[in-house]
Amino acid sequence: MILFKYANQLSSYILQQKKDGKTIGFVPTMGALHFGHLSLVRVSKSFDDITVCSIFINPTQFNNPEDLNNYPISIEKDIEHLISIGCDVLFLPSVDEIYTEQHIKKHYELGVIETRLEGHYRPGHFQGVCEVVDRLLSIVQPHNLYLGQKDFQQCIVIKKLIELTGRNDEVKITIVPTIREEDGLAMSSRNLRLDKQQRELATSIFQELNSIRRNLHTASFDKLKAEAKERLQQKGFVVDYVEIAKTKDLSPAVDTSEPLVALAAATTGKVRLIDNVLLN
Ligand code: AMP
């Protein structure tokens, strides 16, 4: 695996690979890699000649400074994992390398998706995501971008970013299913911060989303959402939302004639967890 710390060196390498007719797959991450991240790398490896993974904890997408300060870091282990599964390139830039003096902060016109659900509870988050992904895409110039379904709303936002920045013909997005622990908890770097009791409770989020899926046709959406929220609260979670929404834009579901997804965000201790399950 080749490790690049500087954007211009990575860009020159990519240019050469493209000249040689190679396709480039890109997996952006914030590190503390788990099997969820690695499955994205595996999918990229199965479709593309060169797989680039980036590890960059993007400060501009954290609306909560404590969350940023506590974000887990395990670079050495991450590098071992990436080598072991045959990742070709790791991009490991500093903050100054991504946000250079020439960097101009833009505003991305994301529309209503920006303020729904995660956007409502994490103001500014998706602008930060777009800022870093826009910059990373301009450095890596991939043919394929691999994203996890785990961050469902982020996938919609990044699709929009690609439209807004005129990259529709250059980059194709592939969404990879969520990888889970044996008990169903969606793998997440933040799970490392759960203590034993919180870790045991954390699987309830997935259980509630699954229960919504099973009971979709037996009760009203409002009842299903309220009951799921109530049960999570009884277990001590602070629940931001449990929502049943249309997959295309996350607007609230009306009936089952369109593809739907159940999404939840809840905090146990100081750890905020998100998850989602496709419903129909
Ligand atoms: P992160 O490091 O949290 O920014 O995640 C990097 C990428 O990995 C994003 O596209 C995530 O959606 C994806 N990802 C995170 N957790 C999982 C998971 N459990 N299964 C599949 N993909 C995931």
py3Dmol code that shows the C-alpha trace and the ligand (Angstrom):
import py3Dmol

protein = """\
ATOM      1  CA  MET A   1       0.000   0.000   0.000  1.00  0.00           C
ATOM      2  CA  ILE A   2       1.253   3.463  -0.860  1.00  0.00           C
ATOM      3  CA  LEU A   3       0.690   6.152   1.758  1.00  0.00           C
ATOM      4  CA  PHE A   4       0.286   9.746   0.600  1.00  0.00           C
ATOM      5  CA  LYS A   5       0.217  12.731   2.935  1.00  0.00           C
ATOM      6  CA  TYR A   6       0.231  15.415   0.271  1.00  0.00           C
ATOM      7  CA  ALA A   7      -2.627  16.156  -2.107  1.00  0.00           C
ATOM      8  CA  ASN A   8      -0.498  17.076  -5.136  1.00  0.00           C
ATOM      9  CA  GLN A   9       1.526  13.850  -4.907  1.00  0.00           C
ATOM     10  CA  LEU A  10      -1.634  11.756  -4.722  1.00  0.00           C
ATOM     11  CA  SER A  11      -3.214  13.658  -7.630  1.00  0.00           C
ATOM     12  CA  SER A  12      -0.125  13.070  -9.841  1.00  0.00           C
ATOM     13  CA  TYR A  13      -0.163   9.368  -8.970  1.00  0.00           C
ATOM     14  CA  ILE A  14      -3.881   9.120  -9.827  1.00  0.00           C
ATOM     15  CA  LEU A  15      -3.369  10.964 -13.118  1.00  0.00           C
ATOM     16  CA  GLN A  16      -0.702   8.449 -14.122  1.00  0.00           C
ATOM     17  CA  GLN A  17      -2.915   5.497 -13.174  1.00  0.00           C
ATOM     18  CA  LYS A  18      -5.772   6.940 -15.236  1.00  0.00           C
ATOM     19  CA  LYS A  19      -3.428   7.455 -18.202  1.00  0.00           C
ATOM     20  CA  ASP A  20      -2.596   3.749 -17.885  1.00  0.00           C
ATOM     21  CA  GLY A  21      -6.324   2.993 -18.202  1.00  0.00           C
ATOM     22  CA  LYS A  22      -6.902   2.092 -14.541  1.00  0.00           C
ATOM     23  CA  THR A  23     -10.181   2.784 -12.769  1.00  0.00           C
ATOM     24  CA  ILE A  24     -10.093   4.475  -9.367  1.00  0.00           C
ATOM     25  CA  GLY A  25     -12.380   3.590  -6.458  1.00  0.00           C
ATOM     26  CA  PHE A  26     -12.503   5.877  -3.425  1.00  0.00           C
ATOM     27  CA  VAL A  27     -13.521   5.166   0.179  1.00  0.00           C
ATOM     28  CA  PRO A  28     -13.437   8.297   2.372  1.00  0.00           C
ATOM     29  CA  THR A  29     -13.339   7.620   6.132  1.00  0.00           C
ATOM     30  CA  MET A  30     -12.486   9.247   9.446  1.00  0.00           C
ATOM     31  CA  GLY A  31     -10.454   6.233  10.591  1.00  0.00           C
ATOM     32  CA  ALA A  32     -10.816   3.952  13.629  1.00  0.00           C
ATOM     33  CA  LEU A  33     -11.585   1.433  10.928  1.00  0.00           C
ATOM     34  CA  HIS A  34     -13.922  -1.517  11.513  1.00  0.00           C
ATOM     35  CA  PHE A  35     -15.403  -4.202   9.270  1.00  0.00           C
ATOM     36  CA  GLY A  36     -17.987  -1.703   7.949  1.00  0.00           C
ATOM     37  CA  HIS A  37     -15.243   0.499   6.495  1.00  0.00           C
ATOM     38  CA  LEU A  38     -13.326  -2.543   5.301  1.00  0.00           C
ATOM     39  CA  SER A  39     -16.364  -3.881   3.442  1.00  0.00           C
ATOM     40  CA  LEU A  40     -16.414  -0.632   1.434  1.00  0.00           C
ATOM     41  CA  VAL A  41     -12.746  -1.182   0.576  1.00  0.00           C
ATOM     42  CA  ARG A  42     -13.502  -4.780  -0.425  1.00  0.00           C
ATOM     43  CA  VAL A  43     -16.360  -3.721  -2.717  1.00  0.00           C
ATOM     44  CA  SER A  44     -14.144  -1.057  -4.277  1.00  0.00           C
ATOM     45  CA  LYS A  45     -11.398  -3.639  -4.830  1.00  0.00           C
ATOM     46  CA  SER A  46     -13.863  -5.932  -6.571  1.00  0.00           C
ATOM     47  CA  PHE A  47     -14.884  -3.224  -9.083  1.00  0.00           C
ATOM     48  CA  ASP A  48     -11.860  -0.956  -9.478  1.00  0.00           C
ATOM     49  CA  ASP A  49      -8.213  -1.377 -10.404  1.00  0.00           C
ATOM     50  CA  ILE A  50      -6.967   1.012  -7.729  1.00  0.00           C
ATOM     51  CA  THR A  51      -8.655   1.542  -4.369  1.00  0.00           C
ATOM     52  CA  VAL A  52      -7.904   4.729  -2.460  1.00  0.00           C
ATOM     53  CA  CYS A  53      -8.973   4.999   1.174  1.00  0.00           C
ATOM     54  CA  SER A  54      -8.665   8.319   2.984  1.00  0.00           C
ATOM     55  CA  ILE A  55      -8.482   8.824   6.720  1.00  0.00           C
ATOM     56  CA  PHE A  56      -9.232  12.381   7.759  1.00  0.00           C
ATOM     57  CA  ILE A  57     -11.115  13.515  10.838  1.00  0.00           C
ATOM     58  CA  ASN A  58     -12.841  16.496   9.303  1.00  0.00           C
ATOM     59  CA  PRO A  59     -13.198  19.249  11.917  1.00  0.00           C
ATOM     60  CA  THR A  60     -15.765  21.213   9.892  1.00  0.00           C
ATOM     61  CA  GLN A  61     -18.429  18.504  10.117  1.00  0.00           C
ATOM     62  CA  PHE A  62     -18.412  18.304  13.918  1.00  0.00           C
ATOM     63  CA  ASN A  63     -21.005  20.591  15.417  1.00  0.00           C
ATOM     64  CA  ASN A  64     -20.057  19.335  18.880  1.00  0.00           C
ATOM     65  CA  PRO A  65     -16.403  20.067  19.910  1.00  0.00           C
ATOM     66  CA  GLU A  66     -16.507  17.328  22.560  1.00  0.00           C
ATOM     67  CA  ASP A  67     -17.432  14.759  19.893  1.00  0.00           C
ATOM     68  CA  LEU A  68     -14.456  15.929  17.786  1.00  0.00           C
ATOM     69  CA  ASN A  69     -12.034  15.812  20.746  1.00  0.00           C
ATOM     70  CA  ASN A  70     -13.193  12.334  21.726  1.00  0.00           C
ATOM     71  CA  TYR A  71     -13.224  10.885  18.213  1.00  0.00           C
ATOM     72  CA  PRO A  72     -11.230   7.629  18.352  1.00  0.00           C
ATOM     73  CA  ILE A  73      -7.870   7.483  16.568  1.00  0.00           C
ATOM     74  CA  SER A  74      -6.034   4.243  15.742  1.00  0.00           C
ATOM     75  CA  ILE A  75      -3.891   5.003  12.698  1.00  0.00           C
ATOM     76  CA  GLU A  76      -1.384   2.167  13.144  1.00  0.00           C
ATOM     77  CA  LYS A  77      -4.095  -0.466  13.452  1.00  0.00           C
ATOM     78  CA  ASP A  78      -5.964   1.126  10.544  1.00  0.00           C
ATOM     79  CA  ILE A  79      -2.889   0.858   8.334  1.00  0.00           C
ATOM     80  CA  GLU A  80      -2.469  -2.821   9.284  1.00  0.00           C
ATOM     81  CA  HIS A  81      -6.123  -3.537   8.412  1.00  0.00           C
ATOM     82  CA  LEU A  82      -5.866  -1.754   5.081  1.00  0.00           C
ATOM     83  CA  ILE A  83      -2.672  -3.599   4.133  1.00  0.00           C
ATOM     84  CA  SER A  84      -4.195  -6.927   5.157  1.00  0.00           C
ATOM     85  CA  ILE A  85      -7.127  -6.521   2.761  1.00  0.00           C
ATOM     86  CA  GLY A  86      -4.993  -5.216  -0.096  1.00  0.00           C
ATOM     87  CA  CYS A  87      -5.990  -1.546  -0.179  1.00  0.00           C
ATOM     88  CA  ASP A  88      -3.756   0.126  -2.786  1.00  0.00           C
ATOM     89  CA  VAL A  89      -3.498   3.672  -1.495  1.00  0.00           C
ATOM     90  CA  LEU A  90      -4.041   5.433   1.822  1.00  0.00           C
ATOM     91  CA  PHE A  91      -4.437   9.202   1.818  1.00  0.00           C
ATOM     92  CA  LEU A  92      -3.628  10.566   5.257  1.00  0.00           C
ATOM     93  CA  PRO A  93      -3.620  14.350   5.007  1.00  0.00           C
ATOM     94  CA  SER A  94      -3.238  16.953   7.749  1.00  0.00           C
ATOM     95  CA  VAL A  95      -5.944  19.564   8.339  1.00  0.00           C
ATOM     96  CA  ASP A  96      -3.725  22.179   6.636  1.00  0.00           C
ATOM     97  CA  GLU A  97      -3.364  19.965   3.587  1.00  0.00           C
ATOM     98  CA  ILE A  98      -7.145  19.756   3.154  1.00  0.00           C
ATOM     99  CA  TYR A  99      -7.945  23.320   4.166  1.00  0.00           C
ATOM    100  CA  THR A 100      -5.041  25.182   2.603  1.00  0.00           C
ATOM    101  CA  GLU A 101      -4.689  28.970   2.724  1.00  0.00           C
ATOM    102  CA  GLN A 102      -6.229  29.078  -0.764  1.00  0.00           C
ATOM    103  CA  HIS A 103      -9.287  27.086   0.348  1.00  0.00           C
ATOM    104  CA  ILE A 104     -12.474  29.085  -0.040  1.00  0.00           C
ATOM    105  CA  LYS A 105     -15.453  28.039   2.062  1.00  0.00           C
ATOM    106  CA  LYS A 106     -18.521  27.623  -0.169  1.00  0.00           C
ATOM    107  CA  HIS A 107     -22.170  27.308   0.691  1.00  0.00           C
ATOM    108  CA  TYR A 108     -23.810  24.252  -0.848  1.00  0.00           C
ATOM    109  CA  GLU A 109     -27.483  24.662  -1.760  1.00  0.00           C
ATOM    110  CA  LEU A 110     -28.609  21.285  -0.514  1.00  0.00           C
ATOM    111  CA  GLY A 111     -32.293  22.154  -0.082  1.00  0.00           C
ATOM    112  CA  VAL A 112     -34.526  20.580   2.567  1.00  0.00           C
ATOM    113  CA  ILE A 113     -32.337  17.481   3.003  1.00  0.00           C
ATOM    114  CA  GLU A 114     -29.868  19.722   4.848  1.00  0.00           C
ATOM    115  CA  THR A 115     -32.215  20.458   7.735  1.00  0.00           C
ATOM    116  CA  ARG A 116     -34.138  17.195   8.060  1.00  0.00           C
ATOM    117  CA  LEU A 117     -33.304  14.614  10.783  1.00  0.00           C
ATOM    118  CA  GLU A 118     -29.492  14.633  11.219  1.00  0.00           C
ATOM    119  CA  GLY A 119     -29.361  18.124   9.746  1.00  0.00           C
ATOM    120  CA  HIS A 120     -31.814  19.391  12.341  1.00  0.00           C
ATOM    121  CA  TYR A 121     -29.892  17.915  15.269  1.00  0.00           C
ATOM    122  CA  ARG A 122     -26.428  18.667  13.858  1.00  0.00           C
ATOM    123  CA  PRO A 123     -26.646  22.157  12.342  1.00  0.00           C
ATOM    124  CA  GLY A 124     -23.877  22.783   9.820  1.00  0.00           C
ATOM    125  CA  HIS A 125     -22.902  19.105   9.731  1.00  0.00           C
ATOM    126  CA  PHE A 126     -23.798  18.466   6.095  1.00  0.00           C
ATOM    127  CA  GLN A 127     -22.131  21.693   4.900  1.00  0.00           C
ATOM    128  CA  GLY A 128     -18.955  20.362   6.558  1.00  0.00           C
ATOM    129  CA  VAL A 129     -19.418  16.942   4.945  1.00  0.00           C
ATOM    130  CA  CYS A 130     -19.826  18.587   1.526  1.00  0.00           C
ATOM    131  CA  GLU A 131     -16.816  20.816   2.099  1.00  0.00           C
ATOM    132  CA  VAL A 132     -14.510  17.878   2.794  1.00  0.00           C
ATOM    133  CA  VAL A 133     -15.965  15.507   0.193  1.00  0.00           C
ATOM    134  CA  ASP A 134     -15.800  18.229  -2.495  1.00  0.00           C
ATOM    135  CA  ARG A 135     -12.122  18.784  -1.658  1.00  0.00           C
ATOM    136  CA  LEU A 136     -11.316  15.056  -1.461  1.00  0.00           C
ATOM    137  CA  LEU A 137     -13.056  14.388  -4.796  1.00  0.00           C
ATOM    138  CA  SER A 138     -11.038  17.138  -6.447  1.00  0.00           C
ATOM    139  CA  ILE A 139      -7.823  15.519  -5.172  1.00  0.00           C
ATOM    140  CA  VAL A 140      -8.665  11.850  -5.805  1.00  0.00           C
ATOM    141  CA  GLN A 141     -10.836  12.265  -8.941  1.00  0.00           C
ATOM    142  CA  PRO A 142     -12.283   8.750  -8.604  1.00  0.00           C
ATOM    143  CA  HIS A 143     -14.519   6.942 -11.066  1.00  0.00           C
ATOM    144  CA  ASN A 144     -16.406   5.308  -8.209  1.00  0.00           C
ATOM    145  CA  LEU A 145     -17.219   6.563  -4.735  1.00  0.00           C
ATOM    146  CA  TYR A 146     -18.194   3.980  -2.087  1.00  0.00           C
ATOM    147  CA  LEU A 147     -20.451   5.065   0.775  1.00  0.00           C
ATOM    148  CA  GLY A 148     -22.107   3.168   3.623  1.00  0.00           C
ATOM    149  CA  GLN A 149     -25.869   2.858   3.964  1.00  0.00           C
ATOM    150  CA  LYS A 150     -25.271   3.316   7.695  1.00  0.00           C
ATOM    151  CA  ASP A 151     -25.128   7.069   6.986  1.00  0.00           C
ATOM    152  CA  PHE A 152     -28.262   7.074   4.857  1.00  0.00           C
ATOM    153  CA  GLN A 153     -28.828  10.829   4.825  1.00  0.00           C
ATOM    154  CA  GLN A 154     -25.164  11.455   4.074  1.00  0.00           C
ATOM    155  CA  CYS A 155     -25.526   9.318   0.929  1.00  0.00           C
ATOM    156  CA  ILE A 156     -28.400  11.528  -0.284  1.00  0.00           C
ATOM    157  CA  VAL A 157     -26.435  14.687   0.556  1.00  0.00           C
ATOM    158  CA  ILE A 158     -23.335  13.477  -1.308  1.00  0.00           C
ATOM    159  CA  LYS A 159     -25.454  12.544  -4.353  1.00  0.00           C
ATOM    160  CA  LYS A 160     -26.744  16.113  -4.301  1.00  0.00           C
ATOM    161  CA  LEU A 161     -23.192  17.462  -3.932  1.00  0.00           C
ATOM    162  CA  ILE A 162     -22.123  15.524  -7.020  1.00  0.00           C
ATOM    163  CA  GLU A 163     -25.015  17.048  -8.977  1.00  0.00           C
ATOM    164  CA  LEU A 164     -24.313  20.549  -7.661  1.00  0.00           C
ATOM    165  CA  THR A 165     -20.616  20.372  -8.552  1.00  0.00           C
ATOM    166  CA  GLY A 166     -21.283  19.009 -12.066  1.00  0.00           C
ATOM    167  CA  ARG A 167     -19.598  15.655 -11.433  1.00  0.00           C
ATOM    168  CA  ASN A 168     -22.539  13.483 -12.527  1.00  0.00           C
ATOM    169  CA  ASP A 169     -20.685  12.135 -15.555  1.00  0.00           C
ATOM    170  CA  GLU A 170     -17.402  11.591 -13.709  1.00  0.00           C
ATOM    171  CA  VAL A 171     -18.242   9.851 -10.424  1.00  0.00           C
ATOM    172  CA  LYS A 172     -20.646   7.019  -9.727  1.00  0.00           C
ATOM    173  CA  ILE A 173     -21.829   6.387  -6.160  1.00  0.00           C
ATOM    174  CA  THR A 174     -22.185   2.842  -4.855  1.00  0.00           C
ATOM    175  CA  ILE A 175     -23.969   2.391  -1.523  1.00  0.00           C
ATOM    176  CA  VAL A 176     -22.764  -0.570   0.531  1.00  0.00           C
ATOM    177  CA  PRO A 177     -25.095  -2.267   3.077  1.00  0.00           C
ATOM    178  CA  THR A 178     -24.524  -1.690   6.789  1.00  0.00           C
ATOM    179  CA  ILE A 179     -22.239  -4.180   8.503  1.00  0.00           C
ATOM    180  CA  ARG A 180     -23.420  -5.145  11.989  1.00  0.00           C
ATOM    181  CA  GLU A 181     -22.106  -6.782  15.138  1.00  0.00           C
ATOM    182  CA  GLU A 182     -23.529 -10.217  15.932  1.00  0.00           C
ATOM    183  CA  ASP A 183     -26.300  -8.721  18.077  1.00  0.00           C
ATOM    184  CA  GLY A 184     -27.329  -6.320  15.288  1.00  0.00           C
ATOM    185  CA  LEU A 185     -25.624  -3.125  16.460  1.00  0.00           C
ATOM    186  CA  ALA A 186     -24.413  -1.206  13.400  1.00  0.00           C
ATOM    187  CA  MET A 187     -20.626  -1.050  13.453  1.00  0.00           C
ATOM    188  CA  SER A 188     -19.406   2.470  14.171  1.00  0.00           C
ATOM    189  CA  SER A 189     -16.141   4.006  15.308  1.00  0.00           C
ATOM    190  CA  ARG A 190     -18.132   5.630  18.121  1.00  0.00           C
ATOM    191  CA  ASN A 191     -19.060   2.194  19.539  1.00  0.00           C
ATOM    192  CA  LEU A 192     -15.536   2.116  20.998  1.00  0.00           C
ATOM    193  CA  ARG A 193     -16.689   4.763  23.463  1.00  0.00           C
ATOM    194  CA  LEU A 194     -19.564   2.678  24.869  1.00  0.00           C
ATOM    195  CA  ASP A 195     -19.062   1.093  28.283  1.00  0.00           C
ATOM    196  CA  LYS A 196     -20.210  -2.499  28.857  1.00  0.00           C
ATOM    197  CA  GLN A 197     -23.746  -1.599  29.926  1.00  0.00           C
ATOM    198  CA  GLN A 198     -24.220   0.979  27.167  1.00  0.00           C
ATOM    199  CA  ARG A 199     -22.880  -1.505  24.632  1.00  0.00           C
ATOM    200  CA  GLU A 200     -25.470  -4.074  25.716  1.00  0.00           C
ATOM    201  CA  LEU A 201     -28.261  -1.497  25.451  1.00  0.00           C
ATOM    202  CA  ALA A 202     -27.062  -0.120  22.126  1.00  0.00           C
ATOM    203  CA  THR A 203     -28.512  -2.994  20.122  1.00  0.00           C
ATOM    204  CA  SER A 204     -32.030  -1.819  21.098  1.00  0.00           C
ATOM    205  CA  ILE A 205     -31.890   0.830  18.374  1.00  0.00           C
ATOM    206  CA  PHE A 206     -31.624  -1.821  15.661  1.00  0.00           C
ATOM    207  CA  GLN A 207     -34.239  -3.958  17.412  1.00  0.00           C
ATOM    208  CA  GLU A 208     -36.713  -1.060  17.398  1.00  0.00           C
ATOM    209  CA  LEU A 209     -36.086  -0.296  13.719  1.00  0.00           C
ATOM    210  CA  ASN A 210     -36.628  -3.969  12.922  1.00  0.00           C
ATOM    211  CA  SER A 211     -39.803  -4.020  14.947  1.00  0.00           C
ATOM    212  CA  ILE A 212     -41.083  -1.086  12.841  1.00  0.00           C
ATOM    213  CA  ARG A 213     -40.264  -3.087   9.689  1.00  0.00           C
ATOM    214  CA  ARG A 214     -42.117  -6.159  10.955  1.00  0.00           C
ATOM    215  CA  ASN A 215     -45.178  -4.193  12.051  1.00  0.00           C
ATOM    216  CA  LEU A 216     -45.314  -1.734   9.156  1.00  0.00           C
ATOM    217  CA  HIS A 217     -48.716  -2.936   7.998  1.00  0.00           C
ATOM    218  CA  THR A 218     -50.261  -3.534  11.416  1.00  0.00           C
ATOM    219  CA  ALA A 219     -50.262  -0.050  12.984  1.00  0.00           C
ATOM    220  CA  SER A 220     -50.114   3.612  11.987  1.00  0.00           C
ATOM    221  CA  PHE A 221     -46.686   5.125  11.320  1.00  0.00           C
ATOM    222  CA  ASP A 222     -47.206   7.590  14.166  1.00  0.00           C
ATOM    223  CA  LYS A 223     -47.969   4.786  16.611  1.00  0.00           C
ATOM    224  CA  LEU A 224     -44.975   2.713  15.497  1.00  0.00           C
ATOM    225  CA  LYS A 225     -42.622   5.689  15.843  1.00  0.00           C
ATOM    226  CA  ALA A 226     -44.008   6.811  19.207  1.00  0.00           C
ATOM    227  CA  GLU A 227     -43.827   3.320  20.697  1.00  0.00           C
ATOM    228  CA  ALA A 228     -40.261   2.766  19.508  1.00  0.00           C
ATOM    229  CA  LYS A 229     -39.215   6.140  20.922  1.00  0.00           C
ATOM    230  CA  GLU A 230     -40.940   5.440  24.225  1.00  0.00           C
ATOM    231  CA  ARG A 231     -39.243   2.053  24.647  1.00  0.00           C
ATOM    232  CA  LEU A 232     -35.810   3.541  23.901  1.00  0.00           C
ATOM    233  CA  GLN A 233     -36.433   6.328  26.403  1.00  0.00           C
ATOM    234  CA  GLN A 234     -37.468   3.789  29.033  1.00  0.00           C
ATOM    235  CA  LYS A 235     -34.056   2.173  28.555  1.00  0.00           C
ATOM    236  CA  GLY A 236     -32.395   5.508  29.272  1.00  0.00           C
ATOM    237  CA  PHE A 237     -31.679   6.719  25.735  1.00  0.00           C
ATOM    238  CA  VAL A 238     -32.059  10.386  24.870  1.00  0.00           C
ATOM    239  CA  VAL A 239     -33.840  10.008  21.547  1.00  0.00           C
ATOM    240  CA  ASP A 240     -33.404  12.673  18.872  1.00  0.00           C
ATOM    241  CA  TYR A 241     -35.723  10.968  16.422  1.00  0.00           C
ATOM    242  CA  VAL A 242     -37.317   7.760  15.250  1.00  0.00           C
ATOM    243  CA  GLU A 243     -38.675   8.452  11.772  1.00  0.00           C
ATOM    244  CA  ILE A 244     -40.310   6.576   8.929  1.00  0.00           C
ATOM    245  CA  ALA A 245     -39.370   8.377   5.739  1.00  0.00           C
ATOM    246  CA  LYS A 246     -39.269   8.125   1.962  1.00  0.00           C
ATOM    247  CA  THR A 247     -35.899   6.809   0.820  1.00  0.00           C
ATOM    248  CA  LYS A 248     -35.651   9.343  -2.008  1.00  0.00           C
ATOM    249  CA  ASP A 249     -35.564  12.516   0.115  1.00  0.00           C
ATOM    250  CA  LEU A 250     -36.298  11.493   3.734  1.00  0.00           C
ATOM    251  CA  SER A 251     -39.589  13.379   3.756  1.00  0.00           C
ATOM    252  CA  PRO A 252     -42.064  11.802   6.200  1.00  0.00           C
ATOM    253  CA  ALA A 253     -43.743   8.657   4.883  1.00  0.00           C
ATOM    254  CA  VAL A 254     -47.425   8.828   4.000  1.00  0.00           C
ATOM    255  CA  ASP A 255     -48.124   5.267   2.877  1.00  0.00           C
ATOM    256  CA  THR A 256     -46.243   2.191   1.712  1.00  0.00           C
ATOM    257  CA  SER A 257     -46.595   2.915  -2.018  1.00  0.00           C
ATOM    258  CA  GLU A 258     -43.042   4.315  -2.108  1.00  0.00           C
ATOM    259  CA  PRO A 259     -39.774   2.831  -0.812  1.00  0.00           C
ATOM    260  CA  LEU A 260     -39.417   3.684   2.875  1.00  0.00           C
ATOM    261  CA  VAL A 261     -36.693   3.648   5.504  1.00  0.00           C
ATOM    262  CA  ALA A 262     -36.886   3.775   9.302  1.00  0.00           C
ATOM    263  CA  LEU A 263     -34.163   5.894  10.861  1.00  0.00           C
ATOM    264  CA  ALA A 264     -33.199   6.624  14.438  1.00  0.00           C
ATOM    265  CA  ALA A 265     -30.696   8.690  16.381  1.00  0.00           C
ATOM    266  CA  ALA A 266     -30.301   8.221  20.120  1.00  0.00           C
ATOM    267  CA  THR A 267     -27.697   8.925  22.758  1.00  0.00           C
ATOM    268  CA  THR A 268     -26.613   6.590  25.539  1.00  0.00           C
ATOM    269  CA  GLY A 269     -24.185   8.079  28.030  1.00  0.00           C
ATOM    270  CA  LYS A 270     -22.270  10.550  25.883  1.00  0.00           C
ATOM    271  CA  VAL A 271     -22.365   8.499  22.700  1.00  0.00           C
ATOM    272  CA  ARG A 272     -24.817   9.422  19.943  1.00  0.00           C
ATOM    273  CA  LEU A 273     -25.694   6.486  17.706  1.00  0.00           C
ATOM    274  CA  ILE A 274     -27.552   6.430  14.393  1.00  0.00           C
ATOM    275  CA  ASP A 275     -28.993   3.559  12.394  1.00  0.00           C
ATOM    276  CA  ASN A 276     -31.532   2.829   9.689  1.00  0.00           C
ATOM    277  CA  VAL A 277     -33.370  -0.116   8.155  1.00  0.00           C
ATOM    278  CA  LEU A 278     -35.043  -0.307   4.736  1.00  0.00           C
ATOM    279  CA  LEU A 279     -38.713  -1.158   5.168  1.00  0.00           C
ATOM    280  CA  ASN A 280     -40.338  -2.297   1.930  1.00  0.00           C
TER     281      ASN A 280
END
"""
ligand_1 = """\
23
AMP
P -16.870 7.348 8.852
O -15.466 6.946 9.118
O -17.793 7.162 9.992
O -16.949 8.747 8.226
O -17.416 6.366 7.722
C -16.765 6.229 6.491
C -17.639 5.468 5.538
O -17.882 4.158 6.087
C -19.018 6.110 5.328
O -19.401 5.972 3.965
C -19.891 5.310 6.238
O -21.247 5.306 5.862
C -19.275 3.934 6.105
N -19.639 3.096 7.246
C -19.550 3.417 8.568
N -20.022 2.404 9.335
C -20.428 1.433 8.476
C -21.020 0.155 8.652
N -21.291 -0.338 9.869
N -21.292 -0.579 7.553
C -21.030 -0.090 6.312
N -20.467 1.103 6.082
C -20.181 1.877 7.141
"""
view = py3Dmol.view(width=600, height=400)
view.addModel(protein, "pdb")
view.setStyle({"model": 0}, {"cartoon": {"style": "trace"}})
view.addModel(ligand_1, "xyz")
view.setStyle({"model": 1}, {"stick": {}})
view.zoomTo()
view.show()
